[in-house]
Amino acid sequence: MLKTTPFTDIHIALGAKMHEFAGYNMPIQYGTIAAEHRCVREAVGVFDVSHMGEFWVKGEKAEAFLQRITTNDIRKISAGKAQYTCFPNGKGGIVDDLIIYKYSTTKFFLVVNAANVQKDWDWVCKQNEEGHFDCQIENASDRYAQLAVQGPKATEVLQQLTDANLSAIPYYAFREWSFAGVQPVIISNTGYTGAGGFELYFAPEHGKRIWDAIFKVGEGYGIQPIGLGARDSLRLEKWYCLYGHDIDDTTSPLEAGLGWITKFVDGNDFIDRPLLEQQKAEGVKRKLVHFVMKERGIARNGYEICNAEGQTIGNVTSGIMIPDSTDSIGMGYVLTPYSAFDGIIYIKIRDKLIPAKVVK
C-alpha cells in the first residue's frame, strides 16, 4: 500500500494525476507541466515534498561525525546556515546527496532524498557505530511534512504569514520560527528550482492549516500547486543533479562535477578521501556533461551518446524539452576527451545520431 502525505487528499480533490514515487502516492501534475513550470518561474508555486527524509544528529562528536561521513567541510558554516554535500560510499561512489542544517556544533538536521531514506539511515547508523562517535541520531522523517514554496513572488506571499524577516534569510540559511500560527516551523532558503523561495518543515498534523493559509494569502499572486513533473523540468533547466539519474552509487563526486563539495582540506578526513584524491590527481575517465540539442529530438535517460563515428562514448542520464522553449537539453556521462565545452556529441535516438553541443 502506498504511503500518503498530509496533503494527499487535497491533491486528489484538485484532480492531480497521481503516481507512485519513493513508495508514496504523489502528484505528478495538476494541469500541464508547461503551465506549472511557467507558474514557478513567473509567480509562485507550492510543492508537496513531505516524502523527503529528515534525520537529527546530536552529541559532542556530532560535527566530527558529519565531517567523517560527508565530503564537504561542515566546520566552515556557522549556526543557522545550511550546506549541500554528499555521503561517499567507501567505493568512490555516492550513497546520497543531502542538505545539512547546522544548529550548533552538537546539533544538526539532515534532509535526504525520499527514495534513499532507509538506505541512508542504515548507512548513518553503521558509521556512527563503527566509528564510535556515540551520536544520538533519530530518523524523524515521519515527524515532518514539507512544503516548498518557490518562485519570484514566494517571499511576498509567505511574509504575510510570519513575523520572521524572510528577506534577511540568505541563500542556504534557515530560521526556526512561528508560521501561520504554527510553531516551530523550520523556514529554509535552499530551493531546488532556481526560482527563489523557501521550504517549510513542520509537524504533519499542521499540514492542512498551513496549506490553506498559504493558498489564501497567495490568491492574488497566481499561486498554484505544482507536481513532481515540473519539479523535474525546473531542476534540469538549472542543471541540478537528481540522485538515481545523474548521480548514484557508481558515480564519484568528481565525475559528477561535484568537486566543489569535495573538500581536500586539512582535518577533513572523510570516507574515500585517499581514493578521490588519487582520482583528482590522475584525472577522471568520464565526466557528467550538460548539452543542448542542435536538432529536433529529446534525449531520454539511458540513450546512448556517441562520437561522430558512431562509437558509444557514454549515456544520457536526464533530458527534457524545456517548457515554453525550443531548447531540448540534457545531461549525461561521456569519456573525458569528449567533455570539452562547445564540443559536439551525438545522441542516438531511434538509430539516428542527433548532434548536441556541450555547454557550461
Buried (B, 14 or more C-beta within 10 A) or exposed (E): EEBBBBBBEBBEEEEBBBBEBBBBBBBBBBBEBBBBBBBBBBBBBBBBBBBBBBBBBBBEBBBBBBBBBBBBBBBEBEEBBBBBBBBBBEEBBBBBBBBBBBBEBBBBBBBBBBBBBEBBBEBBBEBBEEBEBEBEBEBBBEEBBBBBBBBBBBBBBBBEBBEBEBEEBEEBBBBBBBBBEBEEBBBBBBBBBBBBBBBBBBBBEBBBBBBEBBBEBBEEBBBBBBBBBBBBBBBBBEBBBBBBBBBBBEBBBBBBBBBEBBBEEEEBEBBBBEBBEEBBEEEBEBBBBBBBBBEEBBBBBEBBBBBEEEEEBBBBBBBBBBBEEEEBBBBBBBBBEBBEEEBBBBBBBEEEBBBBBBEE
